């Protein structure tokens, strides 16, 4: 059985599966780890689903990297 993106607990170690969805559960996790400025945008969502294996920790780190560069 695949991961339920709507209700299963998410950690930094949670793998992004081919059934990944940008759910409220994921948004809560990302807000907790990235802060109140977190938002999904199309380029970032495409990166999440680019078929390169990653975890939600990688997703958090990439969002932070993109937004630190934007502030620099």
C-alpha positions as CSV (number, residue, x, y, z in Angstrom):
1,X,0.0,0.0,0.0
2,X,1.3,3.4,-0.9
3,X,1.7,6.4,1.4
4,X,-1.4,8.4,2.1
5,X,-0.4,12.0,1.6
6,X,-3.6,13.2,3.2
7,X,-3.2,11.6,6.6
8,X,0.0,9.6,7.1
9,X,2.6,11.2,9.4
10,X,5.3,13.0,7.4
11,X,8.9,13.3,8.5
12,X,12.1,14.5,6.8
13,X,12.8,10.9,5.9
14,X,9.4,10.4,4.1
15,X,10.2,9.4,0.5
16,X,8.5,11.3,-2.4
17,X,6.7,8.6,-4.2
18,X,5.2,8.6,-7.7
19,X,1.9,9.1,-6.0
20,X,3.0,12.3,-4.2
21,X,0.3,15.0,-3.8
22,X,0.6,18.6,-2.6
23,X,-2.0,18.0,0.2
24,X,-2.8,20.1,3.3
25,X,-0.8,17.5,5.3
26,X,2.3,18.3,3.2
27,X,1.6,22.1,3.4
28,X,1.5,21.9,7.2
29,X,4.8,20.0,7.2
30,X,6.4,22.5,4.9
31,X,5.2,25.5,6.9
32,X,6.5,23.9,10.1
33,X,10.0,23.4,8.5
34,X,10.2,26.4,6.2
35,X,8.3,29.0,8.1
36,X,5.2,31.2,7.3
37,X,6.6,32.4,4.0
38,X,6.4,28.9,2.5
39,X,4.4,28.6,-0.8
40,X,4.3,26.1,-3.6
41,X,5.0,27.5,-7.0
42,X,5.0,25.7,-10.4
43,X,8.8,25.4,-10.8
44,X,9.2,24.1,-7.3
45,X,6.3,21.6,-7.8
46,X,7.9,20.4,-11.0
47,X,11.2,19.9,-9.2
48,X,9.4,17.8,-6.5
49,X,7.9,15.5,-9.2
50,X,11.0,15.3,-11.5
51,X,11.4,11.5,-11.0
52,X,14.7,12.0,-9.1
53,X,14.5,10.1,-5.8
54,X,14.2,12.4,-2.8
55,X,12.7,12.7,0.6
56,X,10.6,15.5,2.2
57,X,13.8,16.6,3.9
58,X,15.3,17.2,0.5
59,X,12.2,19.1,-0.5
60,X,12.5,21.3,2.6
61,X,16.2,21.9,1.9
62,X,15.6,22.8,-1.7
63,X,12.9,25.3,-0.8
64,X,15.2,26.9,1.7
65,X,18.1,27.0,-0.8
66,X,15.9,28.7,-3.4
67,X,14.6,31.3,-1.0
68,X,18.0,32.0,0.6
69,X,19.4,32.7,-2.9
70,X,16.4,35.0,-3.7
71,X,17.2,37.0,-0.5
72,X,20.9,37.3,-1.2
